[in-house]
Amino acid sequence: MTSILQYVITLLSIFWISSTFAAKNVVNVYTWAEEIPHDVIHQFEKETGIKVNYSTFDTNEVMFAKLRATKNAGYDVVEPSSYYIDRMRRHNMLETLDKSKLPNFKNLDPFFLNTAYDPQNEFSIPFVWGITGIFVNKDYYTHNTLVKWSDLNNNKFTNQLMFLDDAREVFSIALRMLSYSINDNNPDHIKEAYLKLKEILPNVRLFNSDAVASILIDEDATVGMSWNGDLFKANLENNKLAFVFPKDGFEIWVDNFTILKDAPHRDNAYAFLNFLMRPDIAKKVSMNINYSTANLAARKLMPSEIKNNPTLYPSKEVLRRGEFQTDIGEKTLALYEKYWEQLKMGA
């Protein structure tokens, strides 16, 4: 009886050790939907033996609310956009990165480092990026006459424009028309922007952020605002589309990887992020999703028709007209939301 008991105890011990190892040999990742291809995940797992538990979100707001609602959510790696990096670091939610564990950090484009939302890149790794600008279907309009956001404020576009369904994106248009920063938190300036948008509202046919490329391909809208990556994707099927980088300024958005402050598998998180910064891997991700990479070494590996494409990779001179989005605070966000609701109600 004693030997049987000892045998059972030994088996349970082995099972407990194996289970504990399995639990530790994972990394829990929470990213934008469809941003990391499954074959990239599988390649990491095969090379390292670390299992990736992969979850996705559709908005920064959903991601942030989920993490705030659950004190120990169990995630290791999260992928917020620029202004949410700013917000999350202010809430002490992010790990200060140990760059000695990230030797591939050297592959990143210096243009996307030390930005206003993370001045020393203490918390974030820029991964993919894009620009919010003007799209135009050349079968319907002469795109050379559309050079600024203010050009959309013209009654020839009555009921023609598509705007993104995002308050800050849309308000950035009016703020730039008024020569204010897209991160302005002055209530008077924001009210001015709201009134400017009310002027343009009769020109707006629809608000959409979920099916931009499809709308452009099918010509359900022929002029308006879009992300350059969606324009590039749509242009592969509809070559009448052109993208304009507005001369009165535009937003540059960046999706960044971070490690959460309470990450349960910190070493595995570093291994995963360093893997994603490998030039071959960053190239594979970028070309799969058709968005620009912040990895300069990866861009150099791309075909010339991609790495030299001015829609995906505009010149540094053009980029200097852009501005990175930063956190504007809860009070200002509430003001945006109030005006946004009024705007969409036509008030």
C-alpha positions in Angstrom: 0.0 0.0 0.0 2.8 2.3 0.9 4.6 1.7 -2.4 1.4 2.4 -4.3 0.9 5.7 -2.4 4.5 6.7 -3.1 4.0 5.9 -6.8 0.8 8.1 -7.0 2.6 10.9 -5.2 5.5 10.7 -7.6 3.1 10.8 -10.6 1.3 13.8 -9.2 4.6 15.5 -8.6 5.7 15.0 -12.2 2.3 16.2 -13.4 2.5 19.3 -11.2 6.1 20.1 -12.4 5.1 19.6 -16.0 2.0 21.8 -15.6 3.9 24.5 -13.9 6.5 24.5 -16.7 3.8 24.6 -19.4 2.2 27.5 -17.6 5.5 29.4 -17.5 6.5 28.6 -21.1 3.9 30.8 -22.7 3.4 34.5 -23.7 0.0 36.1 -23.6 -0.4 38.6 -26.4 -3.1 41.2 -27.0 -3.0 43.1 -30.3 -5.0 44.7 -33.0 -7.1 42.3 -35.0 -5.4 40.7 -38.0 -2.1 42.5 -37.3 0.2 39.5 -36.8 -0.2 36.7 -39.3 -0.7 33.2 -37.9 2.4 31.9 -39.7 4.5 34.4 -37.8 3.0 33.2 -34.5 3.7 29.6 -35.5 7.3 30.4 -36.5 8.0 31.9 -33.1 6.5 28.9 -31.3 8.6 26.5 -33.4 11.8 28.4 -33.0 11.5 29.1 -29.2 9.1 26.4 -27.8 7.1 29.2 -26.3 3.4 29.0 -26.8 1.6 32.2 -27.8 -1.9 32.8 -26.4 -3.1 35.3 -28.9 -6.1 37.7 -28.3 -7.2 40.7 -30.3 -9.1 44.0 -30.0 -10.7 46.4 -32.4 -10.3 49.7 -30.6 -7.8 51.2 -28.2 -10.8 52.1 -26.0 -11.8 48.4 -25.6 -8.3 47.3 -24.9 -7.8 50.0 -22.3 -11.1 49.4 -20.6 -10.5 45.7 -20.3 -7.0 46.1 -18.8 -8.3 48.7 -16.3 -11.2 46.6 -15.3 -9.1 43.5 -14.6 -6.2 44.3 -12.2 -4.2 41.2 -13.2 -5.4 40.5 -16.7 -2.6 38.0 -17.4 -1.4 39.7 -20.6 2.3 40.1 -21.2 2.5 42.0 -24.5 -0.1 44.6 -25.6 -0.2 46.8 -28.8 -1.6 50.3 -28.1 -1.6 53.1 -30.6 0.6 56.2 -29.8 -1.8 58.3 -27.7 -2.7 55.2 -25.6 1.0 54.6 -24.9 0.9 58.1 -23.5 -2.2 57.4 -21.4 -1.1 54.0 -20.2 2.3 55.2 -19.0 0.6 58.0 -17.1 -1.5 55.3 -15.4 1.7 53.4 -14.5 0.5 50.4 -16.5 3.7 49.7 -18.6 7.0 48.1 -17.9 10.1 50.2 -18.4 11.8 48.3 -21.2 15.2 46.7 -20.7 16.9 47.4 -24.1 19.7 44.9 -23.3 17.1 42.2 -23.8 16.0 43.7 -27.1 19.1 43.6 -29.4 16.9 44.0 -32.5 15.8 47.4 -31.3 18.7 48.8 -33.4 16.7 47.9 -36.5 14.0 50.6 -35.9 13.7 53.8 -38.0 15.0 56.7 -35.9 12.1 58.9 -37.2 9.7 56.9 -35.0 11.8 56.9 -31.8 11.8 59.5 -29.0 8.4 60.9 -30.0 6.1 63.1 -27.9 4.1 60.1 -26.7 7.2 58.3 -25.3 10.1 60.7 -25.4 12.9 58.2 -24.5 11.1 55.0 -25.8 11.2 53.8 -22.3 7.9 51.9 -22.7 7.1 51.3 -26.4 8.4 49.7 -29.6 7.0 51.3 -32.8 5.8 48.5 -35.1 3.5 49.6 -37.9 2.4 53.1 -38.8 0.3 55.2 -41.2 -1.0 58.6 -42.1 -4.5 60.0 -42.2 -5.0 62.0 -45.4 -7.2 62.6 -48.3 -8.3 60.0 -50.9 -9.7 60.8 -54.3 -10.9 58.7 -57.2 -9.4 60.3 -60.3 -12.3 59.2 -62.4 -14.5 61.7 -60.5 -12.2 64.5 -59.4 -8.9 66.0 -60.3 -6.8 65.1 -57.4 -4.2 67.8 -58.0 -6.8 70.4 -56.9 -7.1 68.7 -53.5 -4.0 69.6 -51.6 -5.3 70.7 -48.2 -8.0 69.6 -45.7 -9.7 73.0 -46.3 -10.2 72.1 -49.9 -12.9 69.6 -48.8 -14.9 72.6 -47.4 -16.5 73.2 -50.8 -20.1 72.8 -51.8 -19.1 70.8 -55.0 -18.6 67.9 -52.5 -22.1 68.1 -51.1 -23.0 64.6 -49.8 -19.8 63.1 -51.3 -17.3 62.8 -48.6 -16.4 59.8 -46.5 -14.9 60.6 -43.1 -13.4 58.1 -40.7 -15.7 57.2 -37.8 -13.4 58.4 -35.1 -13.7 61.7 -33.1 -10.1 62.5 -32.8 -9.3 61.7 -36.4 -12.1 63.9 -37.7 -11.4 66.8 -35.3 -7.8 66.7 -36.4 -9.0 67.9 -39.8 -10.6 71.0 -38.4 -7.8 71.7 -36.0 -5.3 71.7 -38.8 -7.5 73.9 -40.9 -7.4 76.3 -38.0 -3.6 75.9 -37.7 -4.0 74.3 -34.3 -2.2 71.1 -33.1 -4.1 67.8 -33.4 -3.4 67.5 -29.7 -4.8 70.8 -28.7 -6.8 70.8 -25.4 -7.9 74.4 -25.4 -11.8 74.3 -25.0 -12.2 77.4 -27.2 -10.1 75.9 -30.0 -12.0 72.6 -29.8 -15.3 74.5 -30.1 -13.9 76.4 -33.1 -13.0 73.0 -34.6 -16.6 71.7 -34.0 -18.1 74.8 -35.7 -15.7 74.3 -38.6 -16.9 70.6 -38.9 -20.5 71.8 -38.8 -19.7 73.8 -41.9 -18.4 70.7 -43.7 -21.1 68.3 -42.5 -23.4 68.8 -45.5 -20.6 67.4 -47.6 -20.2 64.2 -45.5 -22.0 61.2 -47.0 -20.9 58.6 -44.4 -18.6 57.9 -41.5 -16.8 54.6 -41.6 -13.6 53.1 -40.2 -14.2 49.3 -40.5 -14.4 48.8 -44.3 -12.4 51.7 -45.7 -10.6 49.7 -48.4 -13.8 48.0 -49.6 -15.6 51.3 -49.9 -12.8 52.8 -51.9 -12.6 49.7 -54.2 -16.4 49.6 -54.8 -16.5 53.4 -55.2 -19.2 53.8 -52.6 -17.3 57.0 -51.8 -15.0 58.7 -54.2 -13.4 61.4 -52.1 -12.8 62.0 -48.4 -10.4 60.9 -45.7 -8.7 57.6 -45.2 -5.5 55.9 -44.0 -2.7 55.6 -46.5 -2.4 51.8 -45.9 -6.1 51.3 -46.8 -5.6 53.4 -49.9 -2.6 51.3 -50.9 -4.6 48.1 -50.4 -7.6 49.5 -52.4 -5.4 50.7 -55.2 -4.2 47.2 -55.9 -7.8 46.5 -57.1 -8.8 50.0 -58.2 -5.9 52.0 -59.8 -8.0 55.2 -60.1 -7.4 56.0 -56.5 -4.8 58.6 -55.3 -3.7 59.6 -51.8 -3.0 63.2 -50.8 -0.8 64.2 -47.9 -2.5 67.5 -46.9 -0.3 70.6 -46.9 -2.1 72.0 -43.8 -0.8 69.0 -41.8 -1.9 65.5 -40.8 -1.9 62.8 -38.1 0.8 60.1 -38.1 -0.5 57.1 -36.1 1.8 54.3 -34.8 0.9 50.9 -33.3 3.4 50.1 -30.7 4.3 47.0 -28.6 4.6 47.2 -24.9 5.1 44.9 -21.9 2.5 45.4 -19.1 3.7 46.3 -15.6 2.4 43.1 -14.1 3.3 40.8 -17.0 3.5 37.2 -15.6 5.9 36.0 -18.4 8.3 38.9 -18.7 11.3 37.0 -20.2 9.0 35.4 -22.8 7.6 38.8 -23.6 11.1 40.1 -24.4 11.8 37.1 -26.5 8.6 37.7 -28.5 9.2 41.4 -29.1 12.8 40.8 -30.1 11.6 38.2 -32.6 9.1 40.7 -34.1 11.9 43.2 -34.6 13.9 40.8 -36.7 14.0 42.3 -40.2 12.7 39.2 -41.9 9.8 39.0 -39.5 8.9 42.7 -39.6 9.0 42.5 -43.4 6.7 39.5 -43.5 4.1 41.3 -41.2 4.2 44.5 -43.1 3.8 43.0 -46.5 1.0 40.7 -45.2 -1.1 43.5 -43.9 0.0 46.2 -46.4 0.9 48.8 -43.8 4.2 50.6 -43.4 6.8 49.2 -41.0 8.7 51.2 -38.5 11.6 48.7 -38.9 14.1 50.3 -41.2 16.1 47.1 -41.7 12.9 45.3 -42.7 12.1 48.0 -45.2 15.5 47.6 -46.9 14.6 43.9 -47.6 11.4 44.8 -49.4 10.9 44.9 -53.2 11.6 48.3 -54.7 7.9 48.8 -55.7 7.0 48.6 -52.0 9.9 50.3 -50.2 9.9 53.2 -52.7 6.1 53.5 -52.9 5.3 57.2 -52.0 1.9 56.3 -50.5 3.3 53.8 -48.0 6.7 55.6 -47.5 6.5 59.3 -48.2 9.6 61.4 -48.1 11.0 62.9 -44.9 10.0 66.3 -46.2 6.4 65.2 -46.3 6.6 63.4 -43.0 7.7 66.7 -41.3 4.2 68.0 -42.0 2.8 65.3 -39.8 2.2 65.1 -36.1 2.0 62.2 -33.7 -1.1 61.8 -31.6 -0.7 62.1 -27.8 -3.0 61.8 -24.9 -5.2 64.9 -24.3 -6.6 63.9 -20.9 -10.0 62.7 -19.7 -11.6 66.1 -19.5 -10.7 67.0 -23.0 -11.7 63.6 -24.3 -15.1 64.1 -22.7 -15.4 67.5 -24.5 -14.6 65.8 -27.8 -17.2 63.2 -27.2 -19.8 65.7 -26.5 -19.2 67.7 -29.7 -18.8 64.4 -31.7 -22.2 63.2 -30.6 -23.7 66.6 -31.5 -22.0 66.6 -34.9 -23.2 63.2 -35.9 -26.7 64.1 -34.8 -26.5 67.2 -37.0 -26.9 69.5 -34.0 
